[in-house]
Amino acid sequence: RAKRQNHFISFISMTSMVGIVLGVWALITVMSIMNGFHKDLRDRILFVVSHVTVSGYDGYLDDWETVSEKLAGHSQLQAQAPFVLGQGMLTRGTAVTGALIRGIDPELERNVSEVLEHIVEGNPEAMQPGSFAIILGIHLARSLGVSLGEKVTVIAPKGRVTPAGLIPRMKRFTVVGIFDIDMYEYDSSIALVHIDDARKLLSLKNQVSGIRLKLDDVDQARRVRWEISRSLDDRFRVRDWTQEHANFFRALEIEKRVVFIILL
């Protein structure tokens, strides 16, 4: 505080303190918003993408049960679930769209993913082996113009060779659920079916496309991936969630650094 005869110094001191408060307040607020945005986006992506994925370089795992038993002893592993992944076309009437057909075991999938917790219509319990039930993303369902109980035809690119030529495999599925995770990339391109029905559609025996792993600490995914890669031989391909969306998360990190520098 200044002497009574000179209040200008007090005014300067107060202005300086208010400026410091506002500057730090702005820095903390903006960085908190950026960190919250980053976390929210990461959580939404992890609704669908697994923490770590083990697959075969040829696209399929034949002895996936043995691999699953070998992975079960890892200290960071919380749960695991096999899956079958394939591309296909979904048709209904004149509407045609491409989609990723993911075969899952509903009971095991709940342990590694939250996508079944975001079903806005229908009941995932209706997805039973041999029922040929399908759960669609909300935007995928809208593009096909289908609702619960209606039929869609799934066309797999892997067909049958006949004297008339190559005939693609087709199967009619019943829509039993619609999920919405509020990310257009997934809501418009993913269809879930039971893993046994996916095997029949893609002409697989007991094979799976890979095993999805859920970890206790998602930030340890890189280290766990490296440890699992060392424990398995060269026939297996191990990827973590940071590799699946590397460019996207790298862009977010650069944005956070730039905002921090500007505010500083």
Secondary structure, DSSP 8 states (H G I E B T S, - for coil): ---TT--HHHHHHHHHHHHHHHHHHHHHHHHHHHHHHHHHHHHHHHTTS-SEEEEETTS-BSSHHHHHHHHTT-TTEEEEEEEEEEEEEEEETTEEEEEEEEEE-HHHHHHH--GGGGEEEE-GGG--TTS-EEEEEHHHHHHHT--TT-EEEEEEEEEEEETTEEEEEEEEEEEEEEE--S-HHHHTTEEEEEHHHHHHHHT-SS-BSEEEEEES-GGGHHHHHHHHHHHS-TTEEEEEHHHHTHHHHHHHHHHHHHHHHHH-
